[in-house]
Amino acid sequence: MKHPFGMVPMVSIILSVMGLAFLASTPTAGAVTAIGGTVKDVSAQNVSSATVYLIPSTDVLTMAKGKMEIKKNATNDEPMEDNLAAGKDKYLKATSDNEGNFKIADVPDGDYFVYVVPKDDTYLPGGDQSNKAISAAELKDKKVEILLSGNVPADATFVGTSRCLKCHKEYSTEKMTLHKLGIRVAGKDSKLQDSSRFPEFDKGLDILKAGATFYFYDFDKKRGFDKYKVSRQMPKDAATASMSANFSTDAKGNIKVRMENLKDPSDPPREHPVELTYGGGLYKQRYLLRIGKNIFPFLQFNTFGDDSFANRTRKSFRDYHADWFYNEETKKLKNPPIAKSFDKECAACHYTGYSLTKLDSGDYIAGAVNDPNGELDIDGDGIPNELNIGCESCHGAGSVHVKSPKARKAATIVSPGKLASERASVICGQCHSRPQGNLNNDQPVNKDYKMMVPGTSRNEYLVNYTTREDAAPKDIWESHSKSHHQQYLDFIRSSKYRNGKQILSCDDCHDPHGQSTIKHQMREDAVSPNSTCCISCHTEQTDMAKHTETTVGEAHDVKETKITCTSCHQPKTAQTGAGFGKGLDAGDGKNYWMNDITSHLFTVPRKDNVFVKGVEPDKAMPIPYTNACGISCHDPGSMK
């Protein structure tokens, strides 16, 4: 166990019961004030015997200067818990009494993070005051009110989002988020889904429904998931085509695909129903085929793809593991390998209440919580299952919470906003990163094939749910992510996650409940000129022209260039769909590309980067300098 702290010493508990605060150690020279307040939960219940620590911001700042270790039992990847583990014996602290009150005397001037460790696992450590450093002078004569998150009891079970929304109707906007729209019955919203914010959600599916044939040709086993090139027409060299896939819609509106062997016409065609779609709201959509007891992804539609592009990954349609359906050695059609089913390879990060059962037949059957308004009955019990991220994915299983009296409600569910960033962010980060879990794939599941319980520490997550902590070298440029769903890996290595002022978490910028209508569930617009999203905190950087003149030697006026902070500090270095088209023209018919997934490092990659300078434009990392916005003034020759 990385952190030795957890249980408060018995003497603290005894003093607390007596109504006394366990004061900090010997008063420090130059002490200027006393700090006091209360510790409660969201149901306004007093939390007694909780230890309130003052973690000096200077300690967190010192940690931030070192390179983060992305590994189990690292000593610098949890800003609060790692510092507390190292310094808890010297930090000023107090213990809350029966009324939840605490008082820390003789606090020297300085800035502190106020962090709470409860006496047991009824509550989770952190508190809503743990992410922003506050000066002792600011706290003087003020009552610090700290709210703790509850914890999910070990015997809690999943109840489904419909049950949560009976009481929390204000969060029904969740139905309009892409977290809820990831998996859909082909072309249909469930009662837990509302795709109205995305009018072109099924742009790709509509092409298939109208009838479309695709040819898979030019097989290359060295490629990744797209070992074939895909065309809507037979390639000029027909001998390179291995199989075709014809999509159509029957009289009942069901979509199906008929696969034919183009190298051996005697090989019987195979037909599969298109049961579900995977994505569609942003940059790509894949199609999930029902084959026996499992579902398998096949073919990718790129929302912003263009068939005039020579780059196969940026066309309208892209192969997605047609090699699972065709054997190049035997030249025969085949069913995909059971071990590659969506149930086993992908579903854990989507299904609420994910479970996995391996049958004697070798099939892996995924399970999800029953919900009368869910997407599809996948377990055959007559009740639909919730196949997307729901309330309990982030707040924990809700059965005990639902049955608890009002005074106990908060203590039986996780409130991410009452956690320190390191515990809140890993809730999102478990799926917005690229670890290997106990299924030997990108799903971070434990040995029982279960996902992490919300509120788990980052270290416990790494120890129990991963066999490889994060992305492989091939998925990263020099530091910025190269592959998609790696935002967390970027973020925790950024200054937003480790600093001496304010430790951010994902939901500081993103609204998980979808109450904001801004793209990417942003709380504020960050991409329009004159956006205030970043400068609301970075108040010293309100003059964009002056800032860019200082940093890059050329003033970029907002009115003229239309740039914002994110134009440079959040370049789209990773690709999930086709990207956003051509970037800077490098001459000789070559160009740089613009990708579609934002880096969350918040550092600006420059044109002398080793993955840019001297690199063939088609293979270079997209950076602000190579974006199309600089075509009229940037010099591609400077990167040769």
Sequence and secondary structure as in RCSB ss.txt:
>XXXX:A:sequence
MKHPFGMVPMVSIILSVMGLAFLASTPTAGAVTAIGGTVKDVSAQNVSSATVYLIPSTDVLTMAKGKMEIKKNAT
NDEPMEDNLAAGKDKYLKATSDNEGNFKIADVPDGDYFVYVVPKDDTYLPGGDQSNKAISAAELKDKKVEILLSG
NVPADATFVGTSRCLKCHKEYSTEKMTLHKLGIRVAGKDSKLQDSSRFPEFDKGLDILKAGATFYFYDFDKKRGF
DKYKVSRQMPKDAATASMSANFSTDAKGNIKVRMENLKDPSDPPREHPVELTYGGGLYKQRYLLRIGKNIFPFLQ
FNTFGDDSFANRTRKSFRDYHADWFYNEETKKLKNPPIAKSFDKECAACHYTGYSLTKLDSGDYIAGAVNDPNGE
LDIDGDGIPNELNIGCESCHGAGSVHVKSPKARKAATIVSPGKLASERASVICGQCHSRPQGNLNNDQPVNKDYK
MMVPGTSRNEYLVNYTTREDAAPKDIWESHSKSHHQQYLDFIRSSKYRNGKQILSCDDCHDPHGQSTIKHQMRED
AVSPNSTCCISCHTEQTDMAKHTETTVGEAHDVKETKITCTSCHQPKTAQTGAGFGKGLDAGDGKNYWMNDITSH
LFTVPRKDNVFVKGVEPDKAMPIPYTNACGISCHDPGSMK
>XXXX:A:secstr
      S  HHHHHHHHTT     SS  TTEEEEEEEEEEETT  B  S EEEEEEHHHHHHHHTS    STT S
SSSHHHHHHHHHTTTS EEE  TTSEEEEEEEESSEEEEEEE SSTTB SB TTSSB EEHHHHTT EEEEEE B
   TT     HHHHHHH GGGGGGGGSHHHHSEEETTB  TT   TT TTTTHHHHHHHT EEEEEES  TTSSS
  SEEESS  SSGGGEEEEEEEEE TTS EEEEEEESS TTS  EEEEEEEEEE SSSEEEEEEEETTEEEEEEE
EETT  TT SSGGGSSEE  SGGGTEETTTTEE    GGG HHHHTGGGTSTT EEEE TTS EEEE  B TTSS
B  SSSSS B  S  HHHHH   HHHHHS GGGTGGGS  GGGB HHHHHHHHHTTSS  B TTSSS    TTS 
   TT  HHHHHHHH SB S  GGGBSSSSB BSS HHHHHHTSTTTS SSB   HHHHB TT  S SGGGBSS 
 SSTT  TTTTT GGG  HHHHHHHHHSS   HHHH   HHHHHS   BBSSS SEEEEEEETTEEEEE SB  S
S     TT TTTTTS GGGS   GGGSGGGTTT  GGGG 
